[in-house]
Every structure is written in C-alpha cells, then in structure tokens.
Amino acid sequence: DTGVSQDPRHKITKRGQNVTFRCDPISEHNRLYWYRQTLGQGPEFLTYFQNEAQLEKSRLLSDRFSAERPKGSFSTLEIQRTEQGDSAMYLCASSSGQNPQETQYFGPGTRLLVL
Amino acid sequence: DQQVKQNSPSLSVQEGRISILNCDYTNSMFDYFLWYKKYPAEGPTFLISISSIKDKNEDGRFTVFLNKSAKHLSLHIVPSQPGDSAVYFCAAHRTYKYIFGTGTRLKVLA
C-alpha cells in the first residue's frame, strides 16, 4: 500500500466554476477526513466519514461544499460556484479506527487556485 | 476561536542542540494530542502522540510533554538534525475531530 493519494495535485479554475477532488485512503482504513489549509495556518477540519457515513461536518463547510464516500472507499469533495476565498490546499487523511489513540495518515493534498 | 495555539511561528537551532516546540490549548475535553511534521509540497507526517492521562511520551529523539494544569504541551527533539527542518504542527483530538495549531517552522543549522 502506497499511502493516501489525492487527485489532482493542482487545480486552477475560474471563479464560478465547479471543481471535484478525489481521495483514495489507505486500503481498509474506515475513517476518512478532509481538511483545508491556507497559508500560515494549520489544517482546518472540514468533514469526517466512518465508512460511507458522513458523521461530522464543520460549520466552515458552506452549502457550496459537498463530500461523498459512496462505497466506504474513495471520497470526493466538490466545490460548486468557486470563489477566490476557496483557494487553499485541500488535504485528505485516513485512519484505521482500531485504537483510541490512532494516527491519521495524510495525502499530499490538492492545491486549488481560483482566479 | 483558536483552541490550539502555537505562538512561535519560527525557531532556529544549532545542529546537535535541543529543539523545543510549544503548544497551548484551551479545551480540557481533548483526549489526546499529536505532533506532525510537514515538508513543502507534502501532507503532514505523524511524529508522536500523547494521551491526556499521561505526562510524557518518548520515541527515539522525540519526547512530548503534557502539562494538563497549564494546558500546555511541548515537543523536544534531541539531538536536532538538519533533516528535522520542517514545519511542526500540534493537534488535539476530541470526538472524531482533530484541531491543529498554526505551526512552527523549525530550522536546524548545520
């Protein structure tokens, strides 16, 4: 297993367009997280899945953002009608959920630039 | 509402000396804490964690100390190596959520 992968690594889009990012977690990891990171800040929690169920969603996630994990494996994060303020690094992480003090493994991120 | 704070944006240390990175938190409900290291163009990499019921955890050159009464944790790296130069994030966990600090950029000088 090569770890958490994300696609694309970079995305440039025009304001108002929709974008979709994909995350493939480590196989058999049932927990999956999405984060957003802007310059000079730490990763900011967006949403959390346990298997296919979305159990937690940040207040920061406006109605333009939606995430899915249809079969409990890969996940997608869609941003509709992008705004310049959406420009950030979008990080995905997964964990096994097998112990209380578990480690999250992060992917390399998708860097989004909205022009 | 910044529940996890890293007040030092940067730190420079001579190779072989100790690096001490600090983190403060406000929520006493956090049940464990983690440190991550991040290189440019990569996602954060887990370093070490500590349960809220412990006050110290050690893994090789890395030791994390937790002072619950002060709501403060620190990461000690001894001895520091040039390859340790990166951004370090502390994170706190509660109910599926991980709250990250803003990071401290460590530079280890050869």
Interface residues (C-beta under 8 A of the other chain):
Chain A: V4 R31 Y33 Y35 G40 Q41 G42 P43 E44 F45 Y48 Q50 L55 E56 L91 A93 P100 Q101 T103 Q104 Y105 F106 G107 P108 G109
Chain B: V4 Q6 P9 D31 Y32 L34 Y36 A41 E42 G43 P44 T45 F46 S49 S51 F89 A91 T95 Y96 K97 Y98 I99 F100 G101 T102 G103
